[in-house]
Amino acid sequence: MNAAEWITRRLPELPDEHGVVGAQLAVLADGEITDVAAGLLNAGTRAPVTTESLFQIASITKVWTATLVQELVNERRLDLDGPVCDVLPGFRPVITPRQLLTHTSGLDGDLFHDTGSGADAVEKFVARLADAPQIAPPGELWSYCNSGFTVLGRIVEVLRDKPFNTVLKERLAVPLGLTIATTYAERTPSHAVGHEDGRPVTDPGPESDWPAGSALAMSARDLLAFVRMHLATPAFAVMRAPQVLLPDFGNRASWGLGWELPDYSGGPVIGHHGANRGLASFLRVAPKRGIAVALLANGGAAREVFDDIIENVFSELAGVRRPEPPTPPDAPEPVNERFLGTYRCAGHEVVVTQADHGRVRVDLDGEERVFVALRDDAVIALERPHTVLVLMGDLVHFGRAAARI
């Protein structure tokens, strides 16, 4: 089955197989976008997903925010390596826009504040970050940081003298002819609803961190129209250059200016993914081949659907292979006792205790599993998914860095 056949024949089967309520898949190849839809927008109303339906793209929004920042850099209105306080005088952490774009600012990443849904929501949000704690010195450590992208959104607002969502529409959506929603108030019956345990999510959470990914919604086709513009704009190529290495979670990856750079073989690949309550979004792009795939889904094991797409569509079209994920060693060494302890960061707690046979129990946000040694400085979950934790001094890293308490 070739990629085109897979797209039209296989996707409709995947939601039922993996408990996904509804999904859209779009593929960019040879400058053209092909898209398909399957399942339901809402299990309650039974409204079907179409290719025009809108799904929240969650943290993929960060690439849109980074693009608005890069436009300001290209216009010489913003210095990526200048202090943020040069643009936001009341902001006290001494960090730069580049550090925010690369998740190396040291800000505690998951500080979520509900500051309403008005035009001043981002301004109020960032005001509450003025004295935000830093888990590491600026520039020293990659740790995924939602809060930092809300700060970037405020920089966009100040330099454009307009609310963030207005700038996003005027500079990206309208020129590209895209249909998007930037707030919950703009939702219509054609919007996908998040689902948890097969039931619609009634409370999507606060929306005031728009630049980090709370509410922006579109179709998979329009998401790839944005990607196609990116690939055709030489001034945005700098965003795809590696800026920082991620901690070694078992496969080496880097981060650019807003883009994730996973370590595929066969050529460079960029992307991002996102998750809101009961919603998941995935994006992978092979820039040199002009190939991209986007999957937007509501509920269920959407990651497993995306894994199938990567193996059977993206890899075939782009001639690339993703790195093999780490797996537990057959005969692991005992876990270094330095791992034992309790670690915290905003919104997360990790408790590591001794288990038998040289293993440890890891309670991550209330979910306890057994881990074994992957390396002296890393442990890996024994059962799937094989989550990896890396020890870095008095920090344990799982995508976010949490400090020992």
C-alpha positions as CSV (number, residue, x, y, z in Angstrom):
1,M,0.0,0.0,0.0
2,N,1.6,3.3,-1.1
3,A,1.3,6.5,0.9
4,A,-1.8,7.8,-0.9
5,E,-3.6,4.6,-0.5
6,W,-2.7,4.5,3.2
7,I,-4.0,8.0,3.7
8,T,-7.4,7.2,2.2
9,R,-7.9,3.7,3.4
10,R,-6.0,3.3,6.7
11,L,-6.8,6.5,8.6
12,P,-10.5,5.8,9.0
13,E,-9.7,2.5,10.7
14,L,-7.2,4.0,13.2
15,P,-9.6,6.0,15.5
16,D,-11.5,2.9,16.4
17,E,-8.4,0.9,16.9
18,H,-6.9,3.4,19.3
19,G,-9.9,4.9,21.0
20,V,-9.6,8.2,19.2
21,V,-13.0,9.9,18.8
22,G,-12.1,11.9,15.7
23,A,-9.0,12.9,13.7
24,Q,-7.8,14.8,10.7
25,L,-4.6,14.0,8.7
26,A,-3.0,16.3,6.2
27,V,0.1,15.6,4.0
28,L,2.2,18.1,2.1
29,A,4.1,16.8,-0.9
30,D,5.2,18.4,-4.1
31,G,3.6,21.6,-2.9
32,E,0.2,20.1,-2.7
33,I,-1.8,19.3,0.5
34,T,-3.9,16.1,0.7
35,D,-6.2,15.8,3.7
36,V,-8.7,13.3,5.1
37,A,-11.0,13.2,8.2
38,A,-12.5,10.4,10.3
39,G,-14.6,10.0,13.4
40,L,-16.6,12.5,15.4
41,L,-16.1,16.0,16.6
42,N,-18.2,15.3,19.8
43,A,-19.3,11.9,21.1
44,G,-22.3,13.6,22.6
45,T,-23.7,15.3,19.5
46,R,-22.3,12.7,17.1
47,A,-21.3,15.5,14.7
48,P,-18.8,14.1,12.1
49,V,-15.3,15.4,11.6
50,T,-14.8,16.9,8.1
51,T,-11.6,18.3,6.5
52,E,-12.9,21.8,7.3
53,S,-13.4,21.1,11.1
54,L,-11.2,23.1,13.5
55,F,-9.0,21.3,16.1
56,Q,-6.9,23.1,18.7
57,I,-3.2,22.7,17.8
58,A,-2.1,23.3,21.5
59,S,1.6,23.8,21.8
60,I,2.2,23.8,18.0
61,T,1.0,27.4,18.6
62,K,4.5,28.1,19.8
63,V,5.8,27.8,16.3
64,W,3.4,30.5,15.3
65,T,4.5,32.7,18.2
66,A,8.1,32.1,17.3
67,T,7.3,33.1,13.7
68,L,5.9,36.5,14.9
69,V,9.0,37.0,17.0
70,Q,11.3,36.2,14.0
71,E,9.4,38.7,11.8
72,L,10.3,41.4,14.4
73,V,13.9,40.3,14.3
74,N,14.0,40.3,10.5
75,E,12.6,43.9,10.7
76,R,15.4,44.8,13.1
77,R,12.8,45.8,15.7
78,L,14.0,43.1,18.2
79,D,17.4,41.8,19.3
80,L,17.2,38.1,20.1
81,D,20.2,38.5,22.5
82,G,19.1,41.7,24.2
83,P,17.5,41.7,27.6
84,V,13.7,41.1,27.7
85,C,13.5,44.0,30.1
86,D,14.5,46.3,27.2
87,V,11.0,45.6,25.7
88,L,9.2,44.8,29.0
89,P,10.6,47.3,31.6
90,G,8.8,45.7,34.5
91,F,10.0,42.2,33.8
92,R,12.8,41.3,36.3
93,P,14.3,38.0,35.2
94,V,17.5,38.7,33.3
95,I,16.9,36.6,30.2
96,T,16.8,37.1,26.4
97,P,14.2,36.3,23.7
98,R,16.6,33.6,22.2
99,Q,16.6,31.8,25.6
100,L,12.8,32.0,25.7
101,L,12.5,30.6,22.1
102,T,14.9,27.7,22.9
103,H,13.5,26.9,26.4
104,T,16.8,27.8,28.1
105,S,15.6,30.8,30.1
106,G,15.6,28.9,33.4
107,L,12.0,30.0,34.1
108,D,9.9,27.4,35.8
109,G,7.9,26.2,32.8
110,D,4.4,25.4,33.8
111,L,3.2,28.5,35.7
112,F,-0.4,28.7,34.5
113,H,-2.4,31.8,35.5
114,D,-6.0,32.5,34.7
115,T,-6.0,36.2,33.8
116,G,-9.2,36.2,31.9
117,S,-10.0,36.3,28.2
118,G,-9.8,40.0,27.4
119,A,-7.4,41.9,25.2
120,D,-5.2,42.5,28.2
121,A,-5.0,38.8,29.3
122,V,-1.4,38.3,28.1
123,E,-0.3,41.5,29.7
124,K,-1.8,40.5,33.1
125,F,-0.3,37.0,32.8
126,V,3.2,38.3,32.2
127,A,2.9,40.8,35.0
128,R,2.4,37.8,37.3
129,L,5.7,36.4,35.9
130,A,7.7,39.4,36.8
131,D,9.2,37.7,39.8
132,A,8.9,34.1,38.5
133,P,11.4,31.6,40.0
134,Q,14.2,30.2,37.9
135,I,15.2,26.6,38.2
136,A,18.6,27.2,36.5
137,P,20.8,30.1,35.4
138,P,19.7,31.5,32.0
139,G,21.3,29.7,29.1
140,E,22.5,26.7,31.0
141,L,19.7,24.1,30.8
142,W,17.0,23.2,28.3
143,S,13.6,22.7,30.1
144,Y,10.3,22.9,28.2
145,C,8.7,26.2,29.2
146,N,5.2,27.2,28.5
147,S,5.5,30.4,30.6
148,G,8.4,31.7,28.4
149,F,6.2,31.7,25.3
150,T,3.6,33.8,27.0
151,V,6.4,36.3,27.6
152,L,7.3,36.2,23.9
153,G,3.6,36.8,23.1
154,R,3.7,40.0,25.2
155,I,6.9,41.1,23.4
156,V,4.9,40.8,20.2
157,E,2.0,42.8,21.6
158,V,4.3,45.6,22.8
159,L,6.3,46.0,19.6
160,R,3.2,45.7,17.4
161,D,1.0,47.8,19.7
162,K,-1.9,45.3,19.3
163,P,-3.2,42.3,21.2
164,F,-1.4,39.0,20.4
165,N,-4.4,37.3,18.7
166,T,-5.0,40.4,16.5
167,V,-1.3,40.3,15.4
168,L,-1.5,36.6,14.7
169,K,-4.6,37.0,12.5
170,E,-3.3,40.0,10.7
171,R,0.2,38.9,10.0
172,L,-0.3,35.1,9.5
173,A,-3.8,33.9,9.1
174,V,-5.3,36.6,6.9
175,P,-2.4,36.8,4.4
176,L,-2.5,33.0,4.0
177,G,-6.3,32.8,3.7
178,L,-6.6,30.5,6.7
179,T,-9.7,29.9,8.8
180,I,-8.7,29.9,12.5
181,A,-10.1,30.5,16.0
182,T,-7.9,32.2,18.6
183,T,-10.2,32.2,21.6
184,Y,-12.7,29.8,23.2
185,A,-15.4,32.4,22.4
186,E,-14.8,31.9,18.7
187,R,-15.6,28.2,18.9
188,T,-18.5,26.9,16.7
189,P,-20.2,23.5,16.3
190,S,-17.5,22.7,13.7
191,H,-14.9,22.6,16.4
192,A,-13.5,19.3,17.8
193,V,-14.1,18.8,21.5
194,G,-11.5,17.2,23.7
195,H,-12.4,13.7,25.1
196,E,-11.1,11.9,28.1
197,D,-12.2,8.3,28.7
198,G,-14.5,8.7,25.7
199,R,-16.4,11.5,27.2
200,P,-16.4,15.2,26.1
201,V,-14.4,17.6,28.1
202,T,-16.6,20.3,29.5
203,D,-13.9,22.5,31.0
204,P,-10.9,23.2,28.6
205,G,-9.1,25.2,31.2
206,P,-7.9,28.9,31.3
207,E,-7.1,30.4,27.9
208,S,-4.9,33.4,28.9
209,D,-1.7,31.8,27.8
210,W,-2.6,32.1,24.2
211,P,1.0,32.4,22.9
212,A,1.9,29.1,24.5
213,G,-1.0,27.2,23.0
214,S,-4.3,27.4,25.0
215,A,-6.9,28.0,22.3
216,L,-5.6,28.4,18.7
217,A,-7.6,26.1,16.4
218,M,-7.6,25.3,12.7
219,S,-7.8,22.4,10.3
220,A,-4.8,20.1,9.5
221,R,-4.9,21.5,6.0
222,D,-4.5,25.1,7.2
223,L,-1.7,24.1,9.6
224,L,0.2,22.7,6.6
225,A,-0.5,25.8,4.6
226,F,1.3,27.7,7.3
227,V,4.2,25.1,7.1
228,R,4.3,25.5,3.3
229,M,4.7,29.3,3.7
230,H,7.5,28.7,6.2
231,L,9.5,26.5,3.9
232,A,9.0,29.0,1.0
233,T,10.3,31.9,3.1
234,P,14.1,32.1,3.3
235,A,14.0,34.6,6.2
236,F,12.5,31.8,8.4
237,A,15.2,29.2,7.6
238,V,17.2,30.4,10.6
239,M,14.5,29.1,12.9
240,R,15.4,25.6,11.8
241,A,19.1,25.8,12.8
242,P,20.1,23.9,15.9
243,Q,20.5,26.2,18.9
244,V,20.8,23.8,21.9
245,L,21.1,20.1,22.6
246,L,18.4,18.5,24.7
247,P,19.3,16.2,27.7
248,D,20.1,12.7,26.5
249,F,16.8,10.9,26.9
250,G,18.1,8.0,24.8
251,N,18.1,9.7,21.4
252,R,19.9,12.9,20.7
253,A,17.7,15.8,19.7
254,S,18.1,19.6,19.4
255,W,15.9,22.7,19.6
256,G,15.8,25.6,17.2
257,L,14.0,28.9,17.4
258,G,10.6,27.5,18.3
259,W,11.1,24.2,16.4
260,E,11.9,20.8,17.8
261,L,14.7,19.1,15.8
262,P,14.4,15.3,16.4
263,D,17.4,13.3,15.3
264,Y,16.1,11.4,12.2
265,S,18.4,9.7,9.8
266,G,18.3,10.4,6.1
267,G,17.9,14.2,6.4
268,P,16.9,17.0,8.7
269,V,13.4,16.9,10.3
270,I,11.6,19.5,12.3
271,G,8.3,19.5,14.1
272,H,6.3,20.1,17.3
273,H,3.4,18.4,19.1
274,G,0.8,19.6,21.6
275,A,-1.8,18.4,24.0
276,N,-4.7,20.2,25.7
277,R,-7.4,18.5,27.7
278,G,-8.5,15.5,25.6
279,L,-6.8,16.9,22.4
280,A,-3.6,16.0,20.7
281,S,-1.7,17.5,17.8
282,F,1.4,16.3,15.9
283,L,3.5,17.9,13.2
284,R,6.6,16.6,11.3
285,V,8.4,18.3,8.5
286,A,11.3,17.3,6.2
287,P,12.3,20.7,5.0
288,K,14.8,19.7,2.2
289,R,12.2,17.3,0.7
290,G,9.2,19.7,1.2
291,I,7.3,16.9,2.9
292,A,5.1,17.4,6.0
293,V,2.4,15.6,7.9
294,A,-0.1,16.9,10.5
295,L,-2.4,14.9,12.7
296,L,-5.0,16.5,14.9
297,A,-7.1,14.3,17.1
298,N,-9.5,14.3,20.1
299,G,-9.1,11.6,22.7
300,G,-7.7,8.1,22.9
301,A,-4.2,7.0,22.1
302,A,-3.5,9.6,19.4
303,R,0.3,9.1,19.8
304,E,-0.1,5.5,18.5
305,V,-2.0,6.8,15.5
306,F,0.8,9.2,14.8
307,D,3.4,6.5,15.2
308,D,1.6,4.5,12.5
309,I,1.6,7.6,10.2
310,I,5.3,8.3,10.7
311,E,6.2,4.7,9.8
312,N,3.9,4.4,6.8
313,V,3.5,7.8,5.3
314,F,6.1,10.4,6.5
315,S,9.1,8.1,6.4
316,E,8.2,6.7,3.0
317,L,7.6,10.1,1.4
318,A,10.5,11.9,3.0
319,G,13.1,9.1,2.9
320,V,13.9,9.5,6.6
321,R,13.8,7.3,9.6
322,R,13.1,8.4,13.2
323,P,15.5,7.3,15.9
324,E,14.8,4.0,17.6
325,P,13.3,4.8,21.0
326,P,15.2,3.7,24.1
327,T,14.2,0.4,25.7
328,P,15.2,-1.1,29.1
329,P,18.5,-3.0,29.0
330,D,18.3,-6.8,29.3
331,A,20.5,-6.9,32.4
332,P,20.5,-3.4,33.9
333,E,23.0,-2.2,36.5
334,P,21.5,-1.2,39.9
335,V,20.1,2.4,39.9
336,N,22.5,4.9,41.3
337,E,21.2,5.8,44.7
338,R,21.7,9.5,43.9
339,F,18.4,9.3,42.2
340,L,16.5,8.7,45.4
341,G,14.6,11.8,46.7
342,T,11.7,14.1,46.0
343,Y,11.8,16.7,43.2
344,R,9.5,19.5,42.4
345,C,8.8,22.2,39.7
346,A,5.7,24.1,38.9
347,G,2.8,21.7,38.4
348,H,4.9,18.5,38.9
349,E,6.4,16.3,41.6
350,V,8.7,13.4,41.2
351,V,9.3,11.0,44.1
352,V,12.0,8.3,43.6
353,T,12.2,5.5,46.2
354,Q,14.1,2.2,46.4
355,A,12.6,-1.0,45.0
356,D,14.0,-4.5,44.9
357,H,16.6,-5.9,42.5
358,G,18.4,-2.6,42.1
359,R,15.3,-0.9,40.7
360,V,13.4,2.2,41.8
361,R,9.8,3.3,42.0
362,V,9.1,6.6,40.4
363,D,5.9,8.5,41.3
364,L,5.5,11.2,38.6
365,D,2.5,13.3,39.3
366,G,0.7,10.5,41.2
367,E,1.4,7.8,38.7
368,E,3.8,5.2,40.1
369,R,5.9,2.9,37.9
370,V,9.1,0.8,38.2
371,F,12.3,2.1,36.6
372,V,15.6,0.5,35.9
373,A,19.0,2.0,35.1
374,L,19.5,3.1,31.5
375,R,22.9,4.7,32.3
376,D,24.5,5.9,35.5
377,D,22.7,9.2,35.1
378,A,19.4,8.0,33.6
379,V,16.6,5.6,34.4
380,I,13.9,4.2,32.2
381,A,10.4,2.9,32.8
382,L,10.3,-0.9,32.7
383,E,6.9,-1.0,31.1
384,R,5.6,1.0,28.1
385,P,5.7,3.9,27.6
386,H,9.5,3.8,28.3
387,T,9.8,7.2,30.0
388,V,13.4,8.3,30.7
389,L,14.5,10.4,33.6
390,V,17.9,12.1,33.5
391,L,19.7,13.1,36.7
392,M,21.5,16.5,36.4
393,G,23.1,17.4,39.7
394,D,20.2,18.2,42.0
395,L,17.7,18.2,39.2
396,V,15.8,15.3,37.7
397,H,14.7,15.9,34.1
398,F,11.7,14.4,32.3
399,G,11.2,17.1,29.7
400,R,10.9,19.6,32.5
401,A,13.6,19.9,35.1
402,A,12.5,19.4,38.7
403,A,14.7,20.4,41.7
404,R,15.4,18.2,44.6
405,I,13.7,19.3,47.8
